[in-house]
């Protein structure tokens, strides 16, 4: 029996952006039926067009087309489930989680893209990773047509006579059967219909009870694509021209079930509320998955990016000599140490690394920890207690701040690099033991501590001095030996240094270095050392090899410093302030939303620079933070400078300033 596609499209004229008129889509629907049913179906669809909440159309177009049954594809329906939610904000958060589950790396950006797009007759076809629009006609969109539910499955219509669920389930099944399709997001443009859905080949069809406020005409569809550009035409052809019947469409799932993993939803209601606040304030953080080793170019979500966010300053993390040393240590000593350093965890490699670190940087001894964070939160509580005072720079890194808090000491925060203020505070605040602690290179601003001034104040008041050189070792100083070499200090330096093996040395772990007797004391007093499983052999072997390379190839440090100067100069040529003097280059945005939007613009252009926001920096001090590498090419840095300037300008233009009232509540 011949089959026919009966399609209805209803529209009305509205003013165009450049004068004249353009059609506004009101309604559309489709059925695939036998010839005898065509007149009745055409009449039903016409009545539907005349009763749409968006108003009466100026024109109703009914098309009837005979189908080539040899090309007819029968596909199974997607498994269906329903998620209840009290409001649209919750529904959109659920949609974002489902898109992320389907493999979309930036689901909130996809949702924003849909909600801010102009009305379309069809759907947007969007690259799932870059958010680039791929449909041939951006005013029309992609029209998924020539589809219906196979016979034998009858579902009751909605109270208004429409088959919202049936039609959506059919469309979702066809979309997910199209080549290179990752997911679909649908928010109805029917003002009276607030339910929407997310669908994906591995996700199924998931109805979400509320994705918009009642009465809102905003809505649309996004088809998310991941594949070669030359295959887009085939995907569009499947969606628009391949006839499809969807079999075994299940009944609509009720909105009475709770998501399976919620546990005790009432007791955790605050989680959803606070996540919503973070998203509204531009403070929500995504976890990206990187598919290649660190380098000047990396792969993320299937595409190559120019990387300007990594702390692998000297390009040693993937150096063959470093990875070979890690592999050799792994083969010799196994994947884990099986105990703390004081039980079964100490390997010959640990002692060798501690000796070589101390010798390279000019200390008597060193002690290796599992991370740079662990080094600070191990050292400071060991040094100080409730009767002691710690003076801490206002821009110190979080691990220093947490170490200060855990110590129980009185913590006195002095203004950033203000030695006169530190001098005055040291006169006032007395304690059994007094410590001044500072980053050597400040990780968010890229500036260098005033070590000569700090040492002068410390000597005058008898302060113990602690410098965190996580971003200084291998980065500043003529041969990368850090802040003492940077300032050319030959006399007494800071008493204690902490640092990281995961930045310029390209490995994992952290350390404390200083007097040998102090290291012996810390082996008994630093809880992070005493009670943590020892750092495994592979990163220790890698760090040893990296340290050897740093000592033998100081030209890497020179290239890093030259690249940083070049990048700052190019930024200034394009009107972007570039403060600091190290491999860390902050590009100030102020508004958290501007920083996030600028980072998204850059990523779309194939450049990765992190958006840094509260609580990493103060509210209203958000920024892009570029981190330079010794192996960056000048052409790439010049391109990144132009991209950053353009991205910041676009983001500031697109995002209105937040009111003080809004900022107070974020």
N, C-alpha and C positions, 0 to 999 in steps of 0.2 A: 504494500500500500504506500503510495507516494507521501512523503512528509514535506511540510511547508514551515518556514520560519515566518512568524507574524510579529512584526516589531512596531512599537509605537514610540514616537518622539514628539513631545509637546514643548513649545517655546513661545516666548514673547519678545518683542523688540525692547531694547533699552539703550540709552545713550552710550556711545563708544568713548574710549579714552581720548581719541583724537578727532572728535566730532562725528556726526553721522550716527547710525544705529548699528547695533550688533545683536544677534539673538541671545536671549538668556534661557538656559535650559530650565524647564519646569518639571517635567516628568518623563520617564522612559520605562518600558517594560517589554518583555518578549515571551513568546511561547512557540514551541515546536509541536505541531498537531497534524492530524490527517486532513485531507482536503475538505471533507464534509464539515469539519469543525471550524474552518477558517472564518465564515461570516459571523458566527456567534462570538468567537474570540476577538475579532476585530471590534465588534460592538462593545464587548466588556472593556477592552483597553481604551476605547474612546471615552466611555463613562468614567473610567479611572482618571484620565487626563483632565476631564472637566471638573473633577472633585478634589483636586490637589490643594493642600493648605497654602501653597505659595501663590495661589490665585489662578484666574482664568488665563489660559494661553491665547495668543493671537493665532497660532496655527497648530494643527495636529496632523502629523504625518504618519500614515499607516503604510507599511511596506509588507508585501507578501512575496516570498521567494521560495521556489522549489529547491529542495536540497538534494545534493548528490549523495545518495545513501552509501555509496562505495567509500566516501570520505568520512562518513559519520563515525565518530569515536564514542564508545561507551566507557565511562570511567566510574569507579566507586566514589561514593560520597566520603568526605572527610569525617573522622570521628568527631563528635560534637560534645561540648560541655559548656556550662554557664557559670559565670562568676558574679555573685551579688555585690553591690557596693552602694553606699548611702548617697554619694554625690559624684559629680563629674570629675572633681579633682582626684578623688580616689580611683575612679575608673581610668583616668589617664595614667596614673601611676601603675595600675595593673597592666595597662596596654604596653607601657614602656618595659615592664618586666618580661612580658611575653615576647616582645620584639627582641629583647636581648637574648632570651632563651632560644629564639629562632636563629640567632647568629648575627643580628644587626648590632654593630659596635656602638652606635650613638643613637639610641632610640628616642631620647628626649628631643634631639635635634630633628628627627623625622616627624615627630608629633608637632613641633613648632612649625615645621615646613608646611605641613598640611593645613594647620589652623590659620596660617597667614597667607596662604595661596589664594589667588583670585578664583572665582567660580569657574568650573570646567564642565563641559558636557560629558567628558570621559574621566579617566583616571590619569594621574601623573605616573610615569614610568621613571623610577629614580634609582641611580646607582646606590646600592646598600651601604657602601663604604664612603664615597665622596659626596653623596647627595646631589650629584649632577643630574639635571633633567635630561632624559634620553628620548622622550617621545618625539616623533617627527613634527607634529603640529601642536605647539604649546597652548594654543587657544582652544583646540578641540580635545586634546588629550588622547588617550588610548581607549577605544570602546570595546569592551569585552562583549561579544554578541554571538548569535547562533548557538544558543544553549538553552536547555530546559531540564526539568526533572523527568526521568523515565516514567513510563506508565506503571501503575500499580502501587504508588505511594501517595496517598491523599493526606494533606495536612490542612487543618482548618485555617481560614484567613484570620487576620487581625480584626478587631471590632469595626474598623473602618473599611473592611472589605479587601484590604491589601494582604498580599502574601509576603510580608517582609522577610520572615525567617526562610521560607522556601527559596525565594529568589536569591537571598544572600548566600545560603548554603550551596546553591547551584553555582553561583558566580565564583565563590571561594574555591570550590573544587576545580573549576576550569582554570582559574588563575594559578593554583598550586600545581596543576599538571603541565603548565607551560614551561618550556626549557629555560633554565638558568634563573628560575624564580625562587627567591628566598622567603618572602613573606608578603602579606597584604594587610593593610590597616584601612578600616572603613568607619567613617562617622557619617551618618545619614544627613543629607541636607534638608530632609523633611522636618519642619519646625516642631511637629507633634511627636516625632519619634526620636527618643534619646538613646536607644540601645545601639551599640555598634559591635564591631568584632575585630579580632586579629586572627589571621590564618597563616599557616605555613605547612610545607610538605611533611615535616616531622613534628609539627605542633598540633595539627588538626585545626578544627574550626572552634574558636572560643568566643562565645557571646559575652559581652560585658554590659551589665545592666544599664549603666549611665555613662555616656562619654561626652555629654554636653548638657547645658541647662535647657529645660523645656521652653519652647518658643524661639529658640535660636535657629536661624536659617543656615548657619555655617556648617560646613561639612564637606566631605569629598572622599576620594580613595587615593591611596598610594600603593603602587605595585613596586616592590623592592627587588632589584635585579642584581645579580653578580655573575658576570661573564664577559667575554670579549665584545668589543664594540661592533665587530662585524657580524655578531650573532643577534644583535638587537632586532634587525629586520625580521628574522625568523620567529622571534618571540612575539612581536607585534602581529605577524601574520597568523600565528596560532590563536592569539586572543581574539582577533577581529574576524577571522574568516573560517577557522576550522569548526564544523558543526559538532556539538558534543551533547550527549545525553548522560545525565548523572544518575546512577542507580543507587538504590537502597539509602535514600536520604532519611536519616533517623528523625523521629519526632523532635520538636523543640525541647531541649533540656530545660528544666525549671530553674529559676533563680533562688532555689531554697538551699542548695548545697553550699557549704563553705569551702574555700580553697583547702586542699588536703593538708598543706603543711603549716597552717596558721597556728595550731596548738591552742593557746588561750588568747583569742584575739582581743578580748576586752582589756586584759592586763597589759597588753602591748600596744594599745591604741596610740600611745604617745609616739611610738616609732613612726607610724604613718604621718602623724601631724608634723613631726620634726623633719622628716624627709621632704614633705611638701614645702616647708619653710625654706629648707636648703635649696631646693630647686628654684623657688621664686626669687631667691636672693642671689642666684648665680654661684652658689657654694657647693652644689652637688658634685661629687667626684665619681669619675668612671675608672674602671680597671681595664686597661687595654692589654691585649695579648700580643707579644712581639714574637715574630716567627723566624728571626735570624739572629746571629750573634751581634753584639754591639759593634758599631762601625759608623763611618760618616754617612752611609746609606743603610737603611734597615727596611725590613718588611713587616707590615702590620695589616691584618685583615686582607691579605692577598695583594697589597700594592706597595710599591717602593716609596719611601719617604726620605728626604734629606733630614738627618737627625741633628738637632741642636738642643738637646735636653739631657744628654747623658753625662754622668760624672767620669766617664772613661777618658780623661783628658789627654792621655798620651797614646791612646789607641793600643793599649797592651792587653785588653781583655781577650781579644781574639788573635793575638800574635802567636804564630805557630810554636815559638819557643816556650811561651807561657802555657799554652794548652798541652803541649807535649810533657812539660814538667808536671802539670796537674795529673795527666794520665799515668805517668810513671809513679807518682806518689799514690794514686788510687790503687794501681796494681800491686804496689809493695805493701800498703798498709790497710787497704779495704775502704769501704764507703763511709764508715763511721768509726768513732773511737771507743764507744761503749762505756764511757765513764767520764767523770770530771778529771781535771788536771791532777787532783790530789789523790785519785784512786787508780784507775787503769788508763786514763786518757792521754797522758803525756807521751809524745812520740819524739824521736831524735830530731825530727823536722822542727818541732816547736822551739827547742833550745837554739837550733841554728838560726831560725828566723829572728828570734829575740836578740841574739848576739849581733846579727848583721844589720838589723834595724837600728840598734843603738849605735853601732860603729858608723853607719852611713850618716846619721843625723847628729852625731856628736853628743851622745849620752853614755853614761856608764852601763846602763842595762835597760831592758824593756820587758814587758809582760803582755802576752797575746790574749785577747778576749774574743768572744764569738762575733762581736760587731762593734763598730764605733759607738753606737748607742750604749751597748753594754759596758764599754770602757768608762764612759762618763757617769752612768748610774751606778757603776761599781766603785769608782774612785771617790767621788764627792761625798757620799754617805760614809765611806770609810774614813775620810779625812776629818769630817765635821759632825758634830752633834748639837744638842739643844743649847749648850753653853757657848757655841761658836758663832762666828759671823762670816757670811760669804758675800762679797761684793761682785755683782754680775752685770755685765754690759746689757743695756736695754735690748739689743738686737741679737743676743746670743741664740744659738740653735736650740731646738726643743730638747735634745738629749741633755744639754747643760741645765736647762730650766728644770727638767724632771729630776736630774741628779741633785740639784739644789733643794728641791721640795722634799725628796726622799730623805735627805740628810737630817731634817728636823732643826737645822740651824736657822738663825735669823738671816733672812736673805734681803740684802739692800741692793736695789737696782739703780745703777747710775746711768745718766744720759749717755747715749751712744758716743764712745770715743772721747768723752769729756773728762780729761785728766784733772782739770781744776775742780770739777764737781767731785770726782773720786777722792781727791786730796782732802776736800772739806768733809766728806762723809767719813773718811777714815779717821779723822780727828774726833768725830762725835761717837761713832759706834765702836765700843770696846767689847772684847770677848776673850775667852781662854785661848782660842786659836782663830786667826783671821786669814781668809783666803780671798784672793781676787782671781776671777776666772773670766776668760774672754775667748771668743773665736779668734784665730789668727787671720783667716780670710772669712768674712761674713758671707754665709751661704746664699742669702737672698739679695744682697746688695753688691757683692763682689769687691768691696773695699777691704783694706788691710788695717789691722789694729795698729794703734800708735804704740809700738813696743818700746821705743826709747822712753816715751813719757810714762808709760805704765811701770817700767822698771824703776824709774826715778821715784815715783810715788810709793811703790812697794818697798824700796830700800829705806825711804824716809820713815815709814810706819811699821816696818817689820812684817809685811804681808807675805804669805806664801803665794807664789804665782803659778797659775795653771793656764796653759794655752792649748786650745783644740786646733790641731793643724790638719783636719780632715781635708780641707780644700786648699792647703798650702803646700804640703809635701808633694814634690813633683811638679808644682805649678808656679811657685814664685822662688826667687833666688836664681842666680846665674846658672847653677847646676841642679836646681830643683830641691835644694836641701831646706827650703822653707823660710820662715820669717826671720830668723837670725841672719841667714845669708842675704836675704832681701835688704836688710838694714845695715849689713856689714858689721854686726856686733861681734867683737872678739872677746870681750870681758864676760862677766857673769850674765848668763841668760836666765830665762824662766826656770823655776825649780822643776816643774813637771809639764810634760806634753801628753796629750791624748791624740788619737788619730784613727784613721780608717784605712783598711787594706783594699776597700772596694771602690775607691775613686781613681787616682792616678795610677795605682798599682794594679788595677783591673781584676782583683781577686775578691775574696770575702774575708770579713773579720775586722777586728780593731785592736788597739794596743794602748798601753800607757808606757811612757819611757821617762827615765830620770835617774836619780841616784840608786846604786845597787841595793843599799840597805832598805830604801823605800820599797823597791820591788819585792824584796824578801818579806817585808811587813805586809804588803798588799796581798801576797799569797795566803796570808792568814786572815786578813780583815775584809777584803773586797768580796761581798757575798755573790756577785755575779761571776766571779772567778771560782770561788769555793764550791758553789752549788750548781754550776752549769756544766753540761757535757762539753768536753773539749772540742775545739774547732777541728773538723776532720782533715785528713791528710791532703786531699786534692787542692783546696784553696791555699793551704800553707805552702805546698810545692809551687803553686802558681805565683804566690807572692814572692817567694825566694827568687824565682826566675825573673819576675818583673823588676825586683830590686836590683838584680845584677845588670839588667838591660839599662835601667835608669842610670846606674853608675857608669856604664860603659858608653852610653849614647846621650850625653847632655844636650846634643843638638835637638832632640825631641822637645825639650823644655823651651829652647829658643824658638822653634817653629810654633809652638803653642802660644807663646807670648806675642810673636809677630802676627799670628792669625787674630788674636784678640784685639790688637791695635788696629789692624786692617778693618775688622768688622765694625769697630766703634767709629772709625773714620767714615766708612760708607754710610752708616746710620745717620751720622751728623749731616752728611751731604744731602740726605733726604728729610731733614728737619726733625729727626728723632733724637731726643736726649739719650745719652749712653754713659751714665756715671760709672765710676769704678775704674779699676786698673788691672784686673785679673782676668781669668778665663770665664768668669761669671759676668754676664751683661744683662742687667735688669732694664726692661722697657716698660716704663710706668704707664698704667692704664687708669688707676684710681678705682673706678666702679668695677665691682666683681663681674658684672654681666658683660661689660666691655671687654675685659680680659678673656672671658670664655668665648665670646663671639669672635674676637680677633684670632684666637687659637684655632677656632673652627675654620675661619677663612684661610688661614695658613695651611691647615691640613688639607683642605680642598685643593690647594695649590701644590700639594706634595711636599710640604715643609712641616716638620714637627718641632714646635717650641711650646713648652708647658705654660699653662695659665696657673699662676700662683695666687692663692686667695687666702682669706681668713679661714682657719686660725694660724696658718703658716706665717702670714704677715698681718699687720693690723687691718682692721676694717677700713675700707676706702683707700687702701694702699696696694690694691691688686696690681699684678704686672704679668707680662710675659718674661720668663727667665730663660735667656739663651745661655748655653754652656758650650764653649768652644773646644775643639780638639786639635791636636797636632797634625792629624792627617786630613783635615778639611782642605779642600781645594779653594783657591781664591775666587774662581768663577761661581762656585756654589755659595760662598759667603756673600758675594755681591748680590746674587739673586735673592738670598734670604733677607738681606737688608732692605731691598726694594719691596719684597713681599711683606715684611713686618711693618714698614711704613704705610703701605697700602691697607693692610688688614686693620691696623689701629684706626686709621682715618675712616674706613668703612664702618667699623664697629661703633665709633663715637657718633657718627652721623645717624646710624640706624637705631640707636638705643637712647631714649630720652633720659635725662638725669633722674635719679631717684629723689623723691621728696625726703626731707629729714624724718617725717613721720614713718614713711615706709622703711627707711634704714634703721630706725629705732626698733622696729618689730622684727627685723630679720636676724 
